[in-house]
Amino acid sequence: MNLVDIDDLTREQLHDVLDLAAEIKAGERGDSPLADQTLAMIFEKPSTRTRVSFETGMTQLGGHAIFLGPDDIHLGKGEPIKDTARAVSRYADFIMARLFDHADIVELAEYGTVPVVNGLTDDAHPCQTLADLLTIREQFGGFDVDVAWVGDGNNVCQSFVLGAAMTDIDLTVATPEGYEIDESVRNRAAGLGNQPAETNDPGAAIAGADIVYTDVWVSMGQEDRREQKLRDFDGFQLTTGLVDDQPVMHCLPAHRGEEITDELLESDNAIVWDQAENRLHAQNGLLVWLSEQ
């Protein structure tokens, strides 16, 4: 089984992964459940949290991780992606890939013969959603919460929309006009039974929310659109004036002074470090769960 996006899991499987992640975090699982197993980590995009959390996680689980950067392998250049998938599957027990084009992770998953995990693409970030859901569950004891997403309807937002639908979180997505989530994601969320509310008014989304979530406005690969996006997102910055006493989430890295002020990110409202830590625990739960399928 692969995790290309969060809704590759059923609702029951999602809760099983989160339960397992919590057990591992609490030290309630046996030592070295992935002893002698190897995770191949393919990176087209740079990363802090993704690389460190996966590599540390495999060490904690008794296994080993191999970093494969863009200059280390021939992904899509010296050989077709499908050939890389088939070859690496003969060596490693899991493949995690952090790529630009979502179609590339789909092809890796199609031709790989071991579990393939999406560590981020331009369309989706399911591992971040697992960490987000684990954090919300820890903070509120469950998913009976109202969440406001304020910012770009980007890859992190789109995976979170699906995760929220699968856990019955009440979600309102506030974006500027032209930056809404994709229609296909909206339809998938509706098919899961919980389509988000959408607005172009960040204040309206935040009012009454239990949690406020944001992400960068200018993602990797969008640097040429920076000035236009900063103009388009005027009024969407999270500040201590806009946010009341709600916990604030951010997947990091943050562009302080753009989508969120330094003051708010350094305040007691911010639960971003718990969220970042939970990348490790959520992914540990996922890898162990995948190994048992």
N, C-alpha and C positions, 0 to 999 in steps of 0.2 A: 504494500500500500504506500502511496505517496501523499505528501501534503504540498500541493501546488497553491491552493487557497484554502481558507479556513472552512469553507463549506464542502470540502472533500470529506470532512468528518460529518457524521450524523450528529444530531443533538446529544444522543446518549454517549457516543464516542468522545465528543468534546468534553462532556462532564467527566468521563473516565480519565481523560488526559489531565484535566485540572486536578482531579482527586489524587492521581498518581504524583503529580508535581508537588502538591501539598505534602504528601507522605514523604517524598524524598527530601523536601526542604526541612521537614521536621525530624529527619533521621530515622524514620520508621520503616525504611526498606533495608534489605540486606546489603552488605558491602559488595562492590564491584559487580553490579548486574550486567555490565557490558565488558567484562574481562576479555582481553585478547581481541576485541573488536575495533575496527578502524573507521573513522569518519573522514572522507575526502571533502575538503572545503574549497570550492571553486569561487574565486572572487574576480569579477570585472570591476566592481565598485569598491572604493576604500571603505573601511569600517573600523569603529572602535568596539562598540557593544557586541556586534554580531560575531566578530572573530574571537574576542576575549571570552565571551560567554560560552560559545560552542567548544572552544579549545579547552577551557577550564572545566566545562561540564564533562567532556569525555575523560579527562584525567580523574575527576571525582568519581566517575562511574566505572573506573578501572580500565578504560579503553585508551585509544590514541587518536589524535587528529593530525591530518596533514594539510598544511596551507598550500594552495595552488593559486598563485596570482596570475595576472594577465601575461606576464613574461615567462611563466613556468610551464604552461601547456599550450596546446594549439587550438583551443576551443573556438570553433567557427572560422578559424583562419587556416592553419596548416592541415586540418582535417575536419570533416563534417561533425556537427554536434552529436549526431547519432552514433558516430564511431567512438567519440570520446566517452559517451555514456556506456557503451557496451564494453569498452576496454577497462574503464575505471571500475565498473561493476565486478570485474573478475578479480580485482585486488581488494576493494574496500567493502565494508558491510553497510555503509550508508553514504549518500552523496548529499551535501548541502551546497547550494549555489546562490550567490548574490550577483544578479545580472541586471542589465538594462532592459532588454526586450523580453516581455513576458512569454512570447512564442518560443524563446530559447529554453526556458525552464519546462515548458510543456513538452518540447521535443526531448529534453533530457529524461523526463519522467516516462515518456512513451518508450524509449529505447533502453533505459536503465533496467537492470534486473535486480536491483536492491532498492530499498526505500529512498526516494528523492525528496528533499525538503527545500522549499523556497525560502531562502534567507533574505530576500527582497527582490522585487522587480519593479519596473515603472508602473505596473498595474496593481500590485498586491504586496502585502507584508504580513502573512499569517502568523509568523512567530511573534511579531510585536503584539498582535491581537491576543494571542494566548497569554502573554505577559500582562497585558491590560486587564483581561478578564480575571486573572489570578489576583491582581492588585485590587480590583474592585471587590471581589469576593472577600478578600482579607479585610478591607476597610469597612465594608457594610454587612458582612455576614451572609451575603447572597447577591442576587441580581435585581432586587426590587428597588431600582434606582432610576432617576431621571438624569441623563447625561446630555450636555450641550457640547457639540463639536463646533468650534469657531475657527474658520480659516479656509484653507484650500480643500476641495474635494479630491484629494490626491490618493496615492496608493495606500497609505496608512489609514486614511479615512474610509476608503472603500472596503478594506478588510474588516475594519471595526464595525462598519454598518452591518456586514454579514454576521459578525460575531454577536453583535447586539441583538439582531433578529433571532439568532439561535438560542439566546439566553433570556429572551423577553425583556431586555432592557428597553426602557422608553428613551429614544434618542431623537434629538433635534439637531439637524445639521444647518449651520449658518454659514453661507458662502457669499461672496460678491456674485453678481450676475455674470454668467459665463464660466464660472468655476465650480459648478455643481458636480455631484457624483454622476458617473456614467449611467445612462438609461438601463443598460444591461444589469448593473449592480442593483439599481432600484428594483428592477423586476425580480432579480434573484431574492432580494430581501423580502419582497411581497410574497414570493413563493414559499419562503420560510415562515411566513405568517406575521411578520412585524416590520412593515415598511417604515422608515424614519419620517418624521415631519421635516419639512425643509422651509427655510426662510432666508432672506437677504439682510435680516436685522439681527446683529449679534446680541444687542441688549435684550431683545425679545426671547432669544434662545436661552440666555443665561438666567433670566428671571425664573425663579422656581426650580432651577436645576440643582441636583445634589452634587454633581461633578462637572467641571469645565475642562475640556480637552482641546489642545491646539497643536499645531506642527508648523514647520517652516513654510514660508510662502514661496521661496525659491529653492526648489529641490536640485540635487545633482543633475547636471546636464541642461539646466534651464538658466544658466548664468547670463545668456544673451537676452533673456526676457526680464532681467532683474528690475530695471528702472520702471518698465511698464507695470509689472506686478506690484511694486511698492505703491504706485499710484492707485491701482485698482483695489488694493486692500486697505486703503485709508479708512480708519474707523474700526478696523477689526483687531487691533492690537489689544492683548489682554493686559490690563493694568489693575492696580489696587483700587482704582475708582470704579472700573467696570465690573470687577469680580468682588463679591461680598465676602463671605466666610467659607465659600465652597472649596473643597480640595481641587487642586489644579494638576492636570496631567499633561505631559509632553513626552514624545518618544525619544527626543534628543538625537543629534545635537541641536541646541537651540541657537537661533540668531538673536541674541539679546539686543533689545532695542528695536526689533522689528515686530515679530508676531507676539512677543511677550517682553515685558520690561524686566530689567535686572532685579528691581525691587521685588516684584511678584515672584520671580523664580527663586529668590533667596528667602522668601517669607515662609512662615509656617503653613501657608496654604499648599505649597508645592509638595506633592508626593512623588516627584519624578525620580528620586533616587531609589525608593521602594520599587517603583515601576521598572527602572533599569536593572536592579538586582533580580527582579522576577523574570527577566529574559533568561537568565541562567537556569532558574528552577523550572520554568515552564518548558524550556527546551529539553532539560533532563527528563522531565515527565514524558515529553513527546517521543524522545529517542528510545526510552525504555519501553514505552507502550508499542511503538512500531516494531521493536525487536520481538515482542510477544505475539504479534499477529500471524 
